[in-house]
């Protein structure tokens, strides 16, 4: 089972960004760091350095990497990409979050 899953929409957007930025061979890394109004926040980035303890998976053809410390907070998380009248961006649905801030960029667990 993957720690983090991507919807087809999110995977499509990630592939577009990888191609646009010339980052062939990179993985999408999802990380949890301290900060934000709820205590923890998400970081999404491209990474070509995969550590020995990283959790690796592939979602719709996109390599996804989560470090072992973040995996505790992210197990079962779904990443979607939405583009509607309210704006466009990645939306993270984390079943482990016990609280979230109004902007949706930070959470408590």
C-alpha positions in Angstrom: 0.0 0.0 0.0 1.3 3.5 -0.9 1.6 6.0 1.9 0.3 8.8 -0.4 -2.0 8.4 -3.5 -2.4 10.8 -6.4 -5.5 11.2 -8.4 -5.2 11.0 -12.1 -5.7 14.8 -12.2 -2.8 15.4 -9.8 -0.5 12.9 -11.7 -1.3 14.7 -15.0 -0.4 18.1 -13.5 2.8 16.7 -11.9 3.9 15.2 -15.3 3.2 18.6 -17.0 5.4 20.4 -14.4 8.2 17.9 -14.6 8.2 18.2 -18.4 8.0 22.0 -18.2 10.8 22.3 -15.8 13.1 19.8 -17.5 13.1 17.4 -14.5 12.9 14.0 -16.2 13.7 11.3 -13.7 12.6 13.3 -10.7 10.0 12.1 -8.2 7.3 14.1 -6.4 8.3 14.3 -2.7 5.6 15.1 -0.1 7.0 16.1 3.3 5.6 17.3 6.6 7.5 20.1 8.4 6.8 22.1 11.5 5.1 25.4 11.0 1.8 27.0 9.9 -1.0 28.1 12.0 -2.0 24.5 13.0 1.5 23.3 13.8 2.5 21.2 10.8 2.5 22.0 7.1 2.9 20.2 3.8 5.8 20.6 1.4 5.5 19.4 -2.2 8.7 19.4 -4.3 10.6 17.5 -7.0 13.5 15.4 -5.9 16.0 13.2 -7.7 17.7 12.1 -4.4 15.9 9.1 -2.9 17.2 8.0 0.5 17.5 4.5 1.9 14.6 5.0 4.4 12.3 6.8 2.0 8.9 5.3 1.2 8.7 5.0 -2.6 5.7 4.3 -4.8 4.4 5.1 -8.3 1.0 6.6 -8.9 -0.4 6.9 -12.5 3.2 6.8 -13.8 4.5 9.4 -11.3 7.1 8.4 -8.8 6.1 9.5 -5.3 8.5 9.7 -2.3 7.8 10.3 1.4 10.5 10.3 4.1 10.0 7.9 7.0 9.3 10.7 9.6 6.6 12.3 7.3 5.1 8.9 6.5 3.7 8.6 10.0 1.6 11.8 9.4 0.7 11.0 5.8 -0.5 7.4 5.7 -3.6 7.2 3.6 -3.3 10.8 2.3 -4.7 11.6 -1.2 -3.3 14.4 -3.3 -5.7 15.9 -6.0 -5.3 18.8 -8.4 -8.3 21.1 -8.7 -8.9 23.9 -11.3 -12.2 25.6 -10.7 -13.7 29.1 -10.2 -12.1 29.3 -6.7 -8.6 28.8 -8.2 -6.2 26.0 -9.1 -3.8 24.0 -7.0 -3.0 20.8 -5.3 -5.5 19.7 -2.6 -4.3 17.4 0.1 -6.8 15.1 1.9 -5.1 13.7 5.0 -7.2 11.3 7.2 -4.6 11.8 10.1 -5.2 15.5 10.4 -7.2 16.3 13.6 -7.4 20.0 12.8 -6.7 22.2 9.8 -6.3 25.9 9.2 -8.6 27.9 7.0 -6.2 28.0 4.1 -5.7 24.2 4.1 -1.9 24.5 4.1 -1.3 23.4 7.6 -2.7 20.8 10.0 -2.5 19.3 13.5 -2.3 15.6 14.2 
